[in-house]
């Protein structure tokens, strides 16, 4: 498997004006990774730039320093008052990915029910959004770009809801971005949840979290409540309670040889956290290779 870091990991530095996306790319290269995942705000590119021109420049710069760009990540919400407009907007993002020769686009699905929903169930939301997601996937296939979404957003985060979404969309060009740390937000065992969805896997986010029982006193700043009332805090990859090595082994055993992308969103100082997480990811992948070789003998 190949190593990657999402620019979302630098989000705090980017928002504070302490870093640019070019600085993020330089850091990813300095840490010895294979690729950079571009998470960009398609609605608000920098002043004087279009989303296309800015993405083209970042991709060109990444290539110039020896990094590949395997995926473009954008926000989306198809459970909205005007889903047709959202389809058009995300198809525009597909065009950007295609123009920049980025083979994959990750988009969100939705985050919450609408006040106008008469039936507030995940099944009703899935039935509503699936045709729009399928339309984007179909268009993306014609442009040589694969689409996917990840297990986040609470509403459609559980493995059974993700599987129901994939079944409803039912398009070979639409897959699952596996975030190994996100199932904890809905109180689901990460190993079991990931294993259920492995056949649909097309990309991996390496994320780690501390998890504390809701029967304990609130641990304090940085911890957020899960859906079931436990406590969770994102942290440096390899430091938390997510059984990352076990999950990566299960992923590797499927034959997946794509990218595993660090997505840090913890409260630690970002650069140190990203560096330590990248070191841990590289160690894990090297040990998995050694483990596989050992059992071949």
C-alpha positions as CSV (number, residue, x, y, z in Angstrom):
1,X,0.0,0.0,0.0
2,X,1.1,3.6,-0.7
3,X,1.4,6.5,1.7
4,X,-0.5,9.8,1.5
5,X,-1.5,12.8,3.6
6,X,-4.7,14.8,3.2
7,X,-4.3,18.6,3.1
8,X,-7.2,18.6,5.6
9,X,-4.6,17.7,8.2
10,X,-3.2,21.2,7.9
11,X,-6.6,22.9,8.1
12,X,-5.8,24.7,11.3
13,X,-2.6,26.2,9.9
14,X,-4.3,27.0,6.6
15,X,-7.2,28.8,8.3
16,X,-4.8,30.8,10.5
17,X,-2.9,32.0,7.5
18,X,0.3,30.3,8.7
19,X,0.4,27.8,5.8
20,X,-0.5,27.6,2.2
21,X,-1.5,24.5,0.3
22,X,2.0,24.7,-1.3
23,X,3.5,24.6,2.2
24,X,1.4,21.5,2.9
25,X,2.6,19.8,-0.3
26,X,6.2,20.6,0.7
27,X,5.6,19.1,4.1
28,X,4.1,15.9,2.7
29,X,7.2,15.5,0.4
30,X,9.6,16.2,3.3
31,X,7.9,13.4,5.3
32,X,8.7,11.0,2.5
33,X,5.1,10.2,1.5
34,X,4.1,8.9,-1.9
35,X,1.1,11.2,-2.5
36,X,-1.0,14.2,-1.3
37,X,-4.8,14.2,-1.1
38,X,-6.2,17.6,-2.0
39,X,-9.1,18.7,0.1
40,X,-10.2,22.0,-1.3
41,X,-13.2,24.4,-1.0
42,X,-14.6,24.4,-4.5
43,X,-17.0,27.2,-3.6
44,X,-14.3,29.6,-2.4
45,X,-11.0,29.4,-4.2
46,X,-8.3,32.0,-3.5
47,X,-8.9,35.5,-4.8
48,X,-8.1,35.8,-8.4
49,X,-8.3,32.1,-9.0
50,X,-11.0,29.7,-10.3
51,X,-11.4,26.3,-8.7
52,X,-9.9,24.8,-11.8
53,X,-6.9,27.1,-12.1
54,X,-6.0,26.7,-8.4
55,X,-6.3,22.9,-8.5
56,X,-4.2,22.8,-11.7
57,X,-1.5,24.8,-10.1
58,X,-1.5,22.6,-6.9
59,X,-1.4,19.4,-8.9
60,X,1.4,20.7,-11.1
61,X,3.4,21.7,-8.0
62,X,2.8,18.3,-6.4
63,X,4.0,16.5,-9.5
64,X,7.1,18.8,-9.7
65,X,8.2,17.7,-6.2
66,X,7.6,14.0,-7.0
67,X,4.1,13.5,-5.4
68,X,1.1,12.0,-7.0
69,X,-2.4,13.3,-6.4
70,X,-4.7,10.3,-6.3
71,X,-7.9,12.0,-5.0
72,X,-9.7,15.3,-4.9
73,X,-12.0,15.8,-1.8
74,X,-14.9,18.3,-1.8
75,X,-17.9,19.0,0.3
76,X,-21.5,18.2,-0.8
77,X,-25.0,17.8,0.4
78,X,-27.5,16.0,-1.8
79,X,-30.3,16.0,0.9
80,X,-31.2,19.6,0.4
81,X,-33.9,21.8,-1.1
82,X,-32.2,21.9,-4.6
83,X,-30.4,18.6,-5.2
84,X,-30.3,19.1,-9.0
85,X,-28.1,22.2,-8.5
86,X,-25.8,20.2,-6.2
87,X,-25.5,17.5,-8.9
88,X,-24.5,20.2,-11.4
89,X,-22.0,21.6,-8.9
90,X,-20.3,18.3,-8.1
91,X,-20.3,17.3,-11.8
92,X,-18.3,20.6,-12.2
93,X,-15.8,19.2,-9.6
94,X,-15.6,16.0,-11.6
95,X,-14.6,18.2,-14.6
96,X,-11.9,19.7,-12.5
97,X,-10.6,16.3,-11.4
98,X,-10.7,15.1,-15.0
99,X,-8.8,18.2,-16.4
100,X,-6.1,17.7,-13.7
101,X,-5.9,13.9,-14.3
102,X,-6.9,13.2,-10.7
103,X,-8.5,9.7,-10.9
104,X,-10.9,9.9,-7.9
105,X,-13.3,12.4,-6.4
106,X,-14.6,12.1,-2.9
107,X,-17.8,13.9,-2.1
108,X,-20.1,14.0,1.0
109,X,-23.7,12.8,0.9
110,X,-25.5,14.7,3.7
111,X,-25.3,15.6,7.4
112,X,-28.8,16.0,8.7
113,X,-32.6,15.7,8.1
114,X,-34.5,18.6,6.6
115,X,-37.1,20.4,8.6
116,X,-39.5,19.6,5.7
117,X,-38.9,15.8,5.9
118,X,-42.1,14.1,6.8
119,X,-40.3,10.8,7.4
120,X,-37.1,11.2,9.4
121,X,-35.3,7.9,8.9
122,X,-31.9,7.1,7.3
123,X,-33.7,4.8,4.8
124,X,-35.8,7.7,3.6
125,X,-32.7,9.9,3.2
126,X,-31.0,7.2,1.2
127,X,-33.9,6.7,-1.1
128,X,-33.9,10.5,-1.7
129,X,-30.2,11.0,-2.4
130,X,-29.3,7.8,-4.2
131,X,-30.5,8.9,-7.7
132,X,-28.5,12.1,-7.5
133,X,-25.3,10.3,-6.4
134,X,-25.8,7.8,-9.2
135,X,-26.2,10.6,-11.7
136,X,-22.8,12.1,-10.6
137,X,-21.2,8.6,-10.6
138,X,-22.5,8.0,-14.1
139,X,-21.2,11.4,-15.4
140,X,-17.9,10.9,-13.7
141,X,-17.5,7.5,-15.3
142,X,-17.8,9.2,-18.7
143,X,-14.9,11.5,-17.7
144,X,-12.6,8.8,-16.4
145,X,-13.0,9.8,-12.7
146,X,-14.2,7.4,-9.9
147,X,-16.5,8.8,-7.2
148,X,-16.8,7.8,-3.6
149,X,-18.0,8.9,-0.2
150,X,-16.8,8.1,3.3
151,X,-18.3,7.0,6.6
152,X,-18.9,10.3,8.3
153,X,-21.6,12.9,8.9
154,X,-23.4,10.9,11.6
155,X,-26.6,10.5,9.7
156,X,-25.2,7.9,7.2
157,X,-22.0,6.9,9.1
158,X,-22.8,3.4,10.4
159,X,-21.6,0.4,8.3
160,X,-25.2,-0.8,7.7
161,X,-26.3,2.6,6.5
162,X,-23.2,2.9,4.3
163,X,-24.0,-0.5,2.8
164,X,-27.6,0.5,2.2
165,X,-26.4,3.7,0.5
166,X,-24.0,1.7,-1.8
167,X,-26.8,-0.8,-2.6
168,X,-29.2,2.0,-3.4
169,X,-26.8,3.9,-5.7
170,X,-25.7,0.6,-7.2
171,X,-23.2,2.0,-9.7
172,X,-19.8,0.4,-10.4
173,X,-18.2,3.8,-10.5
174,X,-19.3,4.7,-6.9
175,X,-17.4,3.3,-4.0
176,X,-16.5,3.7,-0.3
177,X,-13.7,5.7,1.2
178,X,-12.8,3.9,4.4
179,X,-12.1,6.2,7.3
180,X,-10.9,3.7,9.9
181,X,-11.5,6.1,12.8
182,X,-14.9,7.4,12.1
183,X,-17.1,4.5,13.1
184,X,-16.4,5.3,16.7
185,X,-18.5,8.5,16.4
186,X,-21.6,6.3,16.1
187,X,-20.4,3.8,18.7
188,X,-19.6,1.0,16.2
189,X,-16.6,-1.3,16.5
190,X,-14.2,-0.2,13.9
191,X,-12.8,-3.6,13.0
192,X,-16.2,-5.2,12.5
193,X,-17.6,-2.1,10.6
194,X,-14.6,-1.9,8.2
195,X,-14.7,-5.7,7.5
196,X,-18.4,-5.4,6.5
197,X,-17.7,-2.9,3.8
198,X,-14.3,-4.1,2.4
199,X,-15.8,-5.2,-1.0
200,X,-16.6,-1.6,-1.8
201,X,-13.3,-0.1,-0.6
202,X,-11.5,2.3,-3.0
203,X,-9.5,4.6,-0.7
204,X,-8.4,4.7,2.9
205,X,-8.2,7.5,5.6
206,X,-5.8,6.7,8.5
207,X,-7.3,8.4,11.6
208,X,-7.0,7.6,15.3
209,X,-9.1,8.6,18.3
210,X,-9.2,8.2,22.1
211,X,-12.5,6.7,23.3
212,X,-13.9,6.9,26.8
213,X,-17.0,5.4,28.2
214,X,-20.0,7.7,28.7
215,X,-20.3,6.2,32.2
216,X,-17.2,8.2,33.2
217,X,-17.0,11.9,33.9
218,X,-16.6,14.0,30.8
219,X,-12.8,14.1,30.1
220,X,-12.9,17.8,29.2
221,X,-11.8,20.0,26.3
222,X,-11.3,18.3,23.0
223,X,-13.6,15.4,23.6
224,X,-17.0,15.3,21.9
225,X,-20.0,13.0,22.6
226,X,-20.7,10.1,20.3
227,X,-24.3,9.4,19.2
228,X,-24.7,7.0,22.1
229,X,-23.2,9.3,24.7
230,X,-19.6,8.1,24.9
231,X,-16.6,10.4,24.6
232,X,-14.2,10.6,21.7
233,X,-11.2,12.8,20.8
234,X,-9.2,12.6,17.5
235,X,-5.5,12.2,18.1
236,X,-2.2,11.4,16.4
237,X,-2.4,8.3,14.2
238,X,-1.1,5.4,16.2
239,X,-1.6,6.9,19.6
240,X,-5.3,6.3,20.1
241,X,-7.7,3.4,20.7
242,X,-8.5,2.6,17.0
243,X,-7.0,-0.9,16.2
244,X,-5.3,0.6,13.2
245,X,-2.8,-2.2,12.5
246,X,-5.4,-4.9,12.6
247,X,-7.7,-2.9,10.3
248,X,-4.8,-2.2,7.9
249,X,-4.0,-5.9,7.8
250,X,-7.6,-6.8,6.9
251,X,-7.5,-4.2,4.2
252,X,-4.2,-5.5,2.8
253,X,-5.5,-9.0,2.9
254,X,-8.2,-8.0,0.3
255,X,-5.4,-7.3,-2.2
256,X,-5.9,-3.5,-1.9
257,X,-2.6,-1.8,-2.9
258,X,-3.9,1.8,-3.1
259,X,-3.3,4.8,-0.9
260,X,-3.6,5.2,2.9
261,X,-4.0,8.9,3.7
262,X,-3.3,10.5,7.0
263,X,-6.2,12.7,8.0
264,X,-5.3,14.4,11.3
265,X,-7.9,16.5,13.1
266,X,-6.7,16.3,16.7
267,X,-6.0,19.1,19.1
268,X,-2.2,18.5,19.1
269,X,0.2,20.9,17.4
270,X,-0.5,20.0,13.7
271,X,3.0,19.7,12.2
272,X,4.3,17.5,15.0
273,X,1.1,15.4,15.0
274,X,1.2,14.9,11.2
275,X,4.9,14.0,11.4
276,X,4.4,11.4,14.1
277,X,1.3,10.0,12.4
278,X,3.2,9.7,9.2
279,X,6.1,7.9,10.9
280,X,3.6,5.4,12.5
281,X,1.8,4.8,9.2
282,X,5.1,4.1,7.4
283,X,6.1,1.7,10.2
284,X,2.8,-0.1,10.1
285,X,2.9,-0.6,6.4
286,X,6.5,-1.8,6.4
287,X,5.6,-4.3,9.2
288,X,2.6,-5.5,7.2
289,X,4.9,-6.2,4.2
290,X,7.4,-8.0,6.4
291,X,4.6,-10.0,8.1
292,X,3.3,-11.0,4.7
293,X,6.7,-12.1,3.5
294,X,7.3,-14.1,6.7
295,X,4.1,-16.1,6.3
296,X,4.9,-16.9,2.7
297,X,7.9,-18.8,3.8
